[in-house]
Amino acid sequence: MRTIWLGSKFIQQYNLKDLQEKLQISRVTALKLLGSGKIKAQKIGRQWWVNEEDLIAFLEGKTSSKGSG
């Protein structure tokens, strides 16, 4: 997990391992969720990052479509 300053607020971001631990899912399942766009994420180099608000949206059932945002 890391905290970044984005515009006018701090944003929590989770990497793949954090996502696996929070959702109690396998690496393969986490990668499928990210790759399909069900959880909005950014891939920077070889590392996936998920914003906390995007994770919350997924948990609340508000899935994003790939390429949006």
The first five atom37 places (N, CA, C, CB, O) and aatype in JSON, in Angstrom:
{
  "aatype": [12, 1, 16, 9, 17, 10, 7, 15, 11, 13, 9, 5, 5, 18, 2, 10, 11, 3, 10, 5, 6, 11, 10, 5, 9, 15, 1, 19, 16, 0, 10, 11, 10, 10, 7, 15, 7, 11, 9, 11, 0, 5, 11, 9, 7, 1, 5, 17, 17, 19, 2, 6, 6, 3, 10, 9, 0, 13, 10, 6, 7, 11, 16, 15, 15, 11, 7, 15, 7],
  "atom_mask": [
    [1, 1, 1, 1, 1],
    [1, 1, 1, 1, 1],
    [1, 1, 1, 1, 1],
    [1, 1, 1, 1, 1],
    [1, 1, 1, 1, 1],
    [1, 1, 1, 1, 1],
    [1, 1, 1, 0, 1],
    [1, 1, 1, 1, 1],
    [1, 1, 1, 1, 1],
    [1, 1, 1, 1, 1],
    [1, 1, 1, 1, 1],
    [1, 1, 1, 1, 1],
    [1, 1, 1, 1, 1],
    [1, 1, 1, 1, 1],
    [1, 1, 1, 1, 1],
    [1, 1, 1, 1, 1],
    [1, 1, 1, 1, 1],
    [1, 1, 1, 1, 1],
    [1, 1, 1, 1, 1],
    [1, 1, 1, 1, 1],
    [1, 1, 1, 1, 1],
    [1, 1, 1, 1, 1],
    [1, 1, 1, 1, 1],
    [1, 1, 1, 1, 1],
    [1, 1, 1, 1, 1],
    [1, 1, 1, 1, 1],
    [1, 1, 1, 1, 1],
    [1, 1, 1, 1, 1],
    [1, 1, 1, 1, 1],
    [1, 1, 1, 1, 1],
    [1, 1, 1, 1, 1],
    [1, 1, 1, 1, 1],
    [1, 1, 1, 1, 1],
    [1, 1, 1, 1, 1],
    [1, 1, 1, 0, 1],
    [1, 1, 1, 1, 1],
    [1, 1, 1, 0, 1],
    [1, 1, 1, 1, 1],
    [1, 1, 1, 1, 1],
    [1, 1, 1, 1, 1],
    [1, 1, 1, 1, 1],
    [1, 1, 1, 1, 1],
    [1, 1, 1, 1, 1],
    [1, 1, 1, 1, 1],
    [1, 1, 1, 0, 1],
    [1, 1, 1, 1, 1],
    [1, 1, 1, 1, 1],
    [1, 1, 1, 1, 1],
    [1, 1, 1, 1, 1],
    [1, 1, 1, 1, 1],
    [1, 1, 1, 1, 1],
    [1, 1, 1, 1, 1],
    [1, 1, 1, 1, 1],
    [1, 1, 1, 1, 1],
    [1, 1, 1, 1, 1],
    [1, 1, 1, 1, 1],
    [1, 1, 1, 1, 1],
    [1, 1, 1, 1, 1],
    [1, 1, 1, 1, 1],
    [1, 1, 1, 1, 1],
    [1, 1, 1, 0, 1],
    [1, 1, 1, 1, 1],
    [1, 1, 1, 1, 1],
    [1, 1, 1, 1, 1],
    [1, 1, 1, 1, 1],
    [1, 1, 1, 1, 1],
    [1, 1, 1, 0, 1],
    [1, 1, 1, 1, 1],
    [1, 1, 1, 0, 1]
  ],
  "atom_positions": [
    [[0.85, -1.17, 0.0], [0.0, 0.0, 0.0], [0.89, 1.23, 0.0], [-0.97, 0.0, 1.22], [1.96, 1.26, 0.62]],
    [[0.43, 2.24, -0.71], [1.13, 3.51, -0.69], [0.11, 4.63, -0.68], [2.09, 3.64, -1.89], [-1.04, 4.45, -1.07]],
    [[0.56, 5.79, -0.24], [-0.27, 6.98, -0.22], [0.37, 8.0, -1.15], [-0.44, 7.55, 1.22], [1.56, 8.29, -1.04]],
    [[-0.44, 8.55, -2.06], [0.07, 9.55, -2.98], [-0.78, 10.81, -2.89], [0.1, 9.01, -4.42], [-1.95, 10.75, -2.52]],
    [[-0.2, 11.94, -3.24], [-0.92, 13.21, -3.3], [-1.42, 13.38, -4.72], [-0.01, 14.4, -2.86], [-0.62, 13.41, -5.65]],
    [[-2.72, 13.51, -4.89], [-3.3, 13.64, -6.22], [-4.17, 14.89, -6.26], [-4.12, 12.38, -6.61], [-5.29, 14.89, -5.75]],
    [[-3.66, 15.94, -6.85], [-4.43, 17.18, -6.96], [-4.61, 17.85, -5.62], [0.0, 0.0, 0.0], [-3.72, 18.56, -5.16]],
    [[-5.75, 17.62, -5.0], [-6.05, 18.29, -3.73], [-6.3, 17.31, -2.59], [-7.25, 19.18, -3.91], [-6.81, 17.7, -1.53]],
    [[-5.95, 16.04, -2.78], [-6.19, 15.07, -1.71], [-5.2, 13.92, -1.77], [-7.62, 14.54, -1.78], [-4.57, 13.66, -2.8]],
    [[-5.09, 13.22, -0.65], [-4.27, 12.03, -0.58], [-5.08, 10.83, -1.03], [-3.72, 11.81, 0.85], [-6.26, 10.72, -0.71]],
    [[-4.46, 9.93, -1.77], [-5.11, 8.73, -2.28], [-4.33, 7.51, -1.78], [-5.18, 8.75, -3.84], [-3.11, 7.46, -1.87]],
    [[-5.06, 6.53, -1.26], [-4.45, 5.24, -0.89], [-4.47, 4.35, -2.12], [-5.21, 4.57, 0.31], [-5.49, 4.27, -2.82]],
    [[-3.36, 3.69, -2.4], [-3.31, 2.75, -3.51], [-2.81, 1.41, -2.99], [-2.41, 3.27, -4.65], [-1.96, 1.34, -2.11]],
    [[-3.36, 0.34, -3.57], [-3.0, -1.02, -3.19], [-2.35, -1.73, -4.36], [-4.24, -1.8, -2.71], [-2.78, -1.58, -5.5]],
    [[-1.31, -2.51, -4.08], [-0.7, -3.31, -5.14], [-1.37, -4.68, -5.19], [0.83, -3.46, -4.9], [-2.31, -4.94, -4.44]],
    [[-0.9, -5.53, -6.06], [-1.54, -6.83, -6.27], [-1.57, -7.67, -4.99], [-0.82, -7.6, -7.38], [-2.59, -8.29, -4.68]],
    [[-0.46, -7.68, -4.27], [-0.4, -8.47, -3.04], [-1.39, -7.94, -1.99], [1.03, -8.45, -2.47], [-2.06, -8.72, -1.32]],
    [[-1.48, -6.62, -1.86], [-2.45, -6.02, -0.93], [-3.88, -6.43, -1.31], [-2.32, -4.47, -0.93], [-4.69, -6.77, -0.46]],
    [[-4.16, -6.39, -2.61], [-5.48, -6.75, -3.11], [-5.81, -8.21, -2.77], [-5.57, -6.53, -4.63], [-6.92, -8.51, -2.34]],
    [[-4.84, -9.09, -2.97], [-5.04, -10.51, -2.64], [-5.36, -10.69, -1.17], [-3.79, -11.33, -3.01], [-6.27, -11.44, -0.81]],
    [[-4.63, -9.99, -0.31], [-4.84, -10.11, 1.13], [-6.19, -9.55, 1.56], [-3.72, -9.41, 1.89], [-6.91, -10.17, 2.35]],
    [[-6.55, -8.37, 1.03], [-7.81, -7.73, 1.41], [-9.02, -8.56, 0.97], [-7.9, -6.33, 0.81], [-10.0, -8.69, 1.71]],
    [[-8.96, -9.12, -0.25], [-10.1, -9.86, -0.78], [-10.0, -11.36, -0.52], [-10.22, -9.61, -2.27], [-10.94, -12.11, -0.8]],
    [[-8.86, -11.81, 0.01], [-8.61, -13.23, 0.28], [-8.84, -14.07, -0.98], [-9.52, -13.73, 1.43], [-9.62, -15.03, -0.99]],
    [[-8.13, -13.66, -2.04], [-8.22, -14.35, -3.33], [-6.82, -14.7, -3.81], [-8.97, -13.47, -4.39], [-5.82, -14.17, -3.32]],
    [[-6.75, -15.59, -4.78], [-5.46, -15.99, -5.33], [-4.91, -14.91, -6.27], [-5.58, -17.33, -6.07], [-5.64, -14.01, -6.68]],
    [[-3.64, -15.04, -6.59], [-3.0, -14.12, -7.53], [-3.68, -14.19, -8.89], [-1.5, -14.43, -7.66], [-3.91, -13.16, -9.53]],
    [[-4.0, -15.4, -9.34], [-4.64, -15.59, -10.64], [-5.99, -14.89, -10.68], [-4.81, -17.09, -10.95], [-6.31, -14.2, -11.65]],
    [[-6.78, -15.05, -9.63], [-8.1, -14.41, -9.57], [-7.96, -12.89, -9.55], [-8.87, -14.89, -8.32], [-8.71, -12.2, -10.23]],
    [[-7.01, -12.38, -8.78], [-6.79, -10.94, -8.73], [-6.41, -10.41, -10.11], [-5.68, -10.6, -7.7], [-6.92, -9.38, -10.53]],
    [[-5.53, -11.1, -10.8], [-5.12, -10.68, -12.14], [-6.29, -10.71, -13.13], [-3.98, -11.56, -12.65], [-6.39, -9.86, -14.0]],
    [[-7.16, -11.7, -12.98], [-8.35, -11.77, -13.85], [-9.27, -10.58, -13.61], [-9.12, -13.09, -13.6], [-9.78, -9.99, -14.56]],
    [[-9.47, -10.2, -12.34], [-10.33, -9.06, -12.02], [-9.74, -7.77, -12.57], [-10.51, -8.95, -10.5], [-10.48, -6.92, -13.08]],
    [[-8.43, -7.61, -12.47], [-7.78, -6.41, -12.98], [-7.77, -6.39, -14.5], [-6.36, -6.31, -12.45], [-8.08, -5.37, -15.12]],
    [[-7.42, -7.52, -15.11], [-7.34, -7.6, -16.57], [-8.67, -7.42, -17.26], [0.0, 0.0, 0.0], [-8.74, -6.88, -18.36]],
    [[-9.74, -7.88, -16.61], [-11.07, -7.77, -17.21], [-11.68, -6.38, -17.0], [-11.99, -8.82, -16.62], [-12.68, -6.04, -17.63]],
    [[-11.07, -5.59, -16.12], [-11.61, -4.27, -15.84], [-12.67, -4.26, -14.77], [0.0, 0.0, 0.0], [-13.27, -3.21, -14.51]],
    [[-12.92, -5.39, -14.13], [-13.93, -5.43, -13.05], [-13.48, -4.59, -11.87], [-14.19, -6.87, -12.6], [-14.29, -4.01, -11.16]],
    [[-12.17, -4.51, -11.68], [-11.59, -3.58, -10.71], [-10.71, -2.63, -11.51], [-10.77, -4.33, -9.57], [-9.77, -3.06, -12.18]],
    [[-11.02, -1.35, -11.45], [-10.25, -0.36, -12.19], [-8.86, -0.26, -11.58], [-10.96, 1.03, -12.19], [-8.72, -0.13, -10.36]],
    [[-7.84, -0.33, -12.41], [-6.46, -0.31, -11.92], [-5.54, 0.29, -12.98], [-5.99, -1.72, -11.54], [-5.9, 0.39, -14.15]],
    [[-4.35, 0.67, -12.55], [-3.33, 1.17, -13.45], [-2.13, 0.23, -13.34], [-2.94, 2.65, -13.11], [-1.76, -0.21, -12.25]],
    [[-1.54, -0.06, -14.48], [-0.32, -0.86, -14.49], [0.83, 0.08, -14.79], [-0.39, -2.03, -15.53], [0.9, 0.68, -15.87]],
    [[1.74, 0.2, -13.85], [2.9, 1.07, -13.99], [4.12, 0.15, -14.01], [2.99, 2.14, -12.83], [4.49, -0.43, -12.99]],
    [[4.72, 0.04, -15.17], [5.81, -0.92, -15.34], [5.26, -2.32, -15.21], [0.0, 0.0, 0.0], [4.38, -2.72, -15.97]],
    [[5.76, -3.06, -14.25], [5.27, -4.42, -14.02], [4.34, -4.5, -12.81], [6.44, -5.37, -13.82], [3.94, -5.6, -12.41]],
    [[4.01, -3.37, -12.23], [3.24, -3.33, -10.98], [1.83, -2.79, -11.21], [3.97, -2.47, -9.94], [1.65, -1.76, -11.85]],
    [[0.82, -3.51, -10.68], [-0.56, -3.05, -10.71], [-0.83, -2.21, -9.48], [-1.55, -4.24, -10.79], [-0.35, -2.53, -8.39]],
    [[-1.6, -1.1, -9.64], [-2.02, -0.26, -8.53], [-3.52, 0.0, -8.62], [-1.24, 1.07, -8.51], [-4.03, 0.33, -9.69]],
    [[-4.21, -0.17, -7.49], [-5.66, 0.04, -7.41], [-5.92, 1.15, -6.41], [-6.41, -1.27, -7.01], [-5.47, 1.08, -5.27]],
    [[-6.65, 2.19, -6.83], [-7.03, 3.26, -5.91], [-8.05, 2.73, -4.92], [-7.6, 4.48, -6.68], [-8.89, 1.9, -5.26]],
    [[-7.98, 3.22, -3.69], [-8.9, 2.78, -2.65], [-10.36, 2.99, -3.05], [-8.61, 3.51, -1.34], [-11.2, 2.13, -2.8]],
    [[-10.66, 4.12, -3.68], [-12.06, 4.38, -4.06], [-12.54, 3.41, -5.15], [-12.22, 5.83, -4.54], [-13.72, 3.08, -5.2]],
    [[-11.63, 2.96, -6.02], [-12.01, 1.98, -7.03], [-12.25, 0.61, -6.41], [-10.93, 1.89, -8.11], [-13.12, -0.14, -6.85]],
    [[-11.47, 0.27, -5.38], [-11.68, -0.99, -4.67], [-13.02, -0.95, -3.93], [-10.52, -1.25, -3.67], [-13.76, -1.93, -3.94]],
    [[-13.32, 0.17, -3.31], [-14.6, 0.32, -2.6], [-15.76, 0.21, -3.59], [-14.66, 1.67, -1.85], [-16.77, -0.44, -3.3]],
    [[-15.61, 0.84, -4.75], [-16.67, 0.76, -5.77], [-16.9, -0.68, -6.19], [-16.31, 1.62, -7.0], [-18.05, -1.1, -6.35]],
    [[-15.84, -1.45, -6.38], [-15.97, -2.86, -6.73], [-16.69, -3.63, -5.62], [-14.58, -3.49, -6.99], [-17.59, -4.42, -5.89]],
    [[-16.3, -3.39, -4.37], [-16.92, -4.08, -3.26], [-18.39, -3.74, -3.09], [-16.19, -3.77, -1.99], [-19.17, -4.55, -2.59]],
    [[-18.77, -2.54, -3.5], [-20.18, -2.12, -3.44], [-20.96, -2.56, -4.66], [-20.27, -0.6, -3.29], [-22.15, -2.27, -4.78]],
    [[-20.31, -3.25, -5.58], [-20.99, -3.76, -6.75], [-21.02, -2.82, -7.93], [0.0, 0.0, 0.0], [-21.71, -3.07, -8.92]],
    [[-20.27, -1.73, -7.84], [-20.23, -0.75, -8.93], [-18.99, -1.02, -9.76], [-20.23, 0.71, -8.38], [-18.0, -0.29, -9.66]],
    [[-19.03, -2.06, -10.58], [-17.87, -2.43, -11.39], [-17.66, -1.42, -12.5], [-18.02, -3.83, -11.97], [-18.62, -0.83, -13.0]],
    [[-16.42, -1.23, -12.87], [-16.09, -0.3, -13.95], [-15.92, -1.07, -15.24], [-14.82, 0.51, -13.63], [-15.64, -2.27, -15.23]],
    [[-16.09, -0.39, -16.36], [-15.83, -1.03, -17.64], [-14.41, -0.71, -18.06], [-16.85, -0.57, -18.72], [-13.91, 0.38, -17.79]],
    [[-13.77, -1.64, -18.72], [-12.37, -1.48, -19.1], [-12.21, -0.27, -20.01], [-11.85, -2.75, -19.8], [-12.97, -0.07, -20.95]],
    [[-11.2, 0.54, -19.7], [-10.89, 1.69, -20.52], [-11.63, 2.96, -20.11], [0.0, 0.0, 0.0], [-11.4, 4.01, -20.7]],
    [[-12.5, 2.89, -19.14], [-13.21, 4.1, -18.72], [-12.41, 4.81, -17.66], [-14.62, 3.77, -18.19], [-11.62, 4.2, -16.94]],
    [[-12.61, 6.12, -17.57], [-12.01, 6.91, -16.52], [-10.68, 7.35, -16.84], [0.0, 0.0, 0.0], [-10.04, 8.03, -16.04]]
  ]
}
